[in-house]
Amino acid sequence: MIFQLKPSDVHGVGVFATADIQKNAHLPLFEDDDHRFTPHNEIKDSKVPEHILHNYSINYEGEGLSSPRNFNRMSVGWFLNHSETPNAVCDENYSYFALRNIKSGDEITIDYDKL
């Protein structure tokens, strides 16, 4: 399965399907080792500019941030945009799946509140 990054009507850049995707299909949006967790008390020492961390991190209140391991080689999944009617979801292991059939050319979206 191949995805394409391109301008999004939702926000900035988004992830788009390059072929039809069936409901419940696994979406390999991230490389296995493309997440790093940084506790809040270490964020200021991370040397990553704050606006980059803000745009490409998942904030776990009171705990820290999950962000790309290498900001120069980010998986396409970091460009997923939010929707209140998403067509993809992640499970407790952060594996992503299609919630319904997705057509070639459709943007793949998730509900950030369900992360």
DRENTOR-363628 format. One record per residue (C-alpha): residue in three letters; residue number from 0; x, y, z. Coordinates in pm, whole numbers, plus 50000, padded with zeros to 5 digits. Example, Ala and Ser with C-alpha at 12.3 -4.5 7.8 and 13.67 -1.06 7.14 Angstrom:
% residues 2
+------+-----+-------+-------+-------+
! rest !  nr !    xx !    yy !    zz !
+------+-----+-------+-------+-------+
!  Ala !   0 ! 51230 ! 49550 ! 50780 !
!  Ser !   1 ! 51367 ! 49894 ! 50714 !
+------+-----+-------+-------+-------+
This chain:
% residues 115
+------+-----+-------+-------+-------+
! rest !  nr !    xx !    yy !    zz !
+------+-----+-------+-------+-------+
!  Met !   0 ! 50000 ! 50000 ! 50000 !
!  Ile !   1 ! 50139 ! 50339 ! 49899 !
!  Phe !   2 ! 50030 ! 50680 ! 50024 !
!  Gln !   3 ! 50087 ! 51027 ! 49886 !
!  Leu !   4 ! 50146 ! 51354 ! 50067 !
!  Lys !   5 ! 49984 ! 51656 ! 49906 !
!  Pro !   6 ! 49804 ! 51981 ! 49993 !
!  Ser !   7 ! 49497 ! 51922 ! 50207 !
!  Asp !   8 ! 49165 ! 52103 ! 50222 !
!  Val !   9 ! 49158 ! 52011 ! 50592 !
!  His !  10 ! 49494 ! 52159 ! 50697 !
!  Gly !  11 ! 49832 ! 52210 ! 50531 !
!  Val !  12 ! 49958 ! 51875 ! 50401 !
!  Gly !  13 ! 49762 ! 51551 ! 50425 !
!  Val !  14 ! 49794 ! 51179 ! 50355 !
!  Phe !  15 ! 49606 ! 51054 ! 50048 !
!  Ala !  16 ! 49523 ! 50706 ! 49924 !
!  Thr !  17 ! 49680 ! 50614 ! 49587 !
!  Ala !  18 ! 49448 ! 50313 ! 49543 !
!  Asp !  19 ! 49112 ! 50200 ! 49679 !
!  Ile !  20 ! 49133 ! 50070 ! 50036 !
!  Gln !  21 ! 48883 ! 49826 ! 50183 !
!  Lys !  22 ! 48715 ! 49875 ! 50521 !
!  Asn !  23 ! 48922 ! 49728 ! 50810 !
!  Ala !  24 ! 49241 ! 49716 ! 50599 !
!  His !  25 ! 49562 ! 49777 ! 50795 !
!  Leu !  26 ! 49719 ! 50113 ! 50700 !
!  Pro !  27 ! 50100 ! 50098 ! 50731 !
!  Leu !  28 ! 50145 ! 50472 ! 50791 !
!  Phe !  29 ! 50443 ! 50456 ! 51028 !
!  Glu !  30 ! 50777 ! 50279 ! 51030 !
!  Asp !  31 ! 50810 ! 50052 ! 51333 !
!  Asp !  32 ! 51062 ! 50271 ! 51512 !
!  Asp !  33 ! 50929 ! 50616 ! 51417 !
!  His !  34 ! 50808 ! 50720 ! 51763 !
!  Arg !  35 ! 51005 ! 50868 ! 52048 !
!  Phe !  36 ! 50861 ! 50965 ! 52385 !
!  Thr !  37 ! 50998 ! 51274 ! 52560 !
!  Pro !  38 ! 50887 ! 51350 ! 52917 !
!  His !  39 ! 50766 ! 51710 ! 52965 !
!  Asn !  40 ! 51064 ! 51798 ! 53186 !
!  Glu !  41 ! 51306 ! 51706 ! 52902 !
!  Ile !  42 ! 51129 ! 51886 ! 52616 !
!  Lys !  43 ! 51318 ! 52216 ! 52656 !
!  Asp !  44 ! 51646 ! 52022 ! 52626 !
!  Ser !  45 ! 51543 ! 51833 ! 52311 !
!  Lys !  46 ! 51692 ! 52096 ! 52072 !
!  Val !  47 ! 51388 ! 52058 ! 51845 !
!  Pro !  48 ! 51221 ! 52396 ! 51780 !
!  Glu !  49 ! 50899 ! 52431 ! 51981 !
!  His !  50 ! 50680 ! 52498 ! 51673 !
!  Ile !  51 ! 50804 ! 52174 ! 51513 !
!  Leu !  52 ! 50734 ! 51976 ! 51830 !
!  His !  53 ! 50387 ! 52132 ! 51851 !
!  Asn !  54 ! 50297 ! 52046 ! 51489 !
!  Tyr !  55 ! 50432 ! 51690 ! 51482 !
!  Ser !  56 ! 50381 ! 51548 ! 51830 !
!  Ile !  57 ! 50109 ! 51381 ! 52028 !
!  Asn !  58 ! 50075 ! 51542 ! 52371 !
!  Tyr !  59 ! 50001 ! 51312 ! 52662 !
!  Glu !  60 ! 49883 ! 51548 ! 52936 !
!  Gly !  61 ! 50104 ! 51529 ! 53242 !
!  Glu !  62 ! 50339 ! 51278 ! 53079 !
!  Gly !  63 ! 50514 ! 51412 ! 52770 !
!  Leu !  64 ! 50516 ! 51406 ! 52392 !
!  Ser !  65 ! 50535 ! 51129 ! 52136 !
!  Ser !  66 ! 50714 ! 51261 ! 51830 !
!  Pro !  67 ! 50907 ! 51137 ! 51527 !
!  Arg !  68 ! 51238 ! 50974 ! 51616 !
!  Asn !  69 ! 51405 ! 51166 ! 51333 !
!  Phe !  70 ! 51238 ! 51485 ! 51209 !
!  Asn !  71 ! 51436 ! 51457 ! 50884 !
!  Arg !  72 ! 51282 ! 51116 ! 50801 !
!  Met !  73 ! 50922 ! 51131 ! 50917 !
!  Ser !  74 ! 50673 ! 50861 ! 50825 !
!  Val !  75 ! 50367 ! 50979 ! 50631 !
!  Gly !  76 ! 50149 ! 50907 ! 50934 !
!  Trp !  77 ! 50276 ! 51223 ! 51104 !
!  Phe !  78 ! 50082 ! 51417 ! 50839 !
!  Leu !  79 ! 49740 ! 51268 ! 50921 !
!  Asn !  80 ! 49482 ! 51540 ! 50969 !
!  His !  81 ! 49194 ! 51549 ! 51217 !
!  Ser !  82 ! 48830 ! 51493 ! 51128 !
!  Glu !  83 ! 48520 ! 51451 ! 51341 !
!  Thr !  84 ! 48410 ! 51199 ! 51076 !
!  Pro !  85 ! 48739 ! 51016 ! 51014 !
!  Asn !  86 ! 48788 ! 50730 ! 50770 !
!  Ala !  87 ! 49070 ! 50571 ! 50975 !
!  Val !  88 ! 49132 ! 50479 ! 51338 !
!  Cys !  89 ! 49419 ! 50352 ! 51549 !
!  Asp !  90 ! 49401 ! 50077 ! 51807 !
!  Glu !  91 ! 49570 ! 50057 ! 52148 !
!  Asn !  92 ! 49896 ! 49951 ! 51978 !
!  Tyr !  93 ! 49886 ! 50252 ! 51744 !
!  Ser !  94 ! 49817 ! 50037 ! 51440 !
!  Tyr !  95 ! 49591 ! 50215 ! 51191 !
!  Phe !  96 ! 49290 ! 50069 ! 51009 !
!  Ala !  97 ! 49031 ! 50191 ! 50758 !
!  Leu !  98 ! 48695 ! 50259 ! 50926 !
!  Arg !  99 ! 48518 ! 50234 ! 50590 !
!  Asn ! 100 ! 48608 ! 50194 ! 50224 !
!  Ile ! 101 ! 48846 ! 50469 ! 50113 !
!  Lys ! 102 ! 48866 ! 50563 ! 49747 !
!  Ser ! 103 ! 49185 ! 50639 ! 49559 !
!  Gly ! 104 ! 49253 ! 51011 ! 49595 !
!  Asp ! 105 ! 49068 ! 51048 ! 49927 !
!  Glu ! 106 ! 49249 ! 51205 ! 50220 !
!  Ile ! 107 ! 49299 ! 50968 ! 50512 !
!  Thr ! 108 ! 49189 ! 51132 ! 50838 !
!  Ile ! 109 ! 49171 ! 51034 ! 51203 !
!  Asp ! 110 ! 49001 ! 51173 ! 51514 !
!  Tyr ! 111 ! 49279 ! 51324 ! 51726 !
!  Asp ! 112 ! 49056 ! 51294 ! 52035 !
!  Lys ! 113 ! 49072 ! 50913 ! 52006 !
!  Leu ! 114 ! 49453 ! 50889 ! 52019 !
+------+-----+-------+-------+-------+
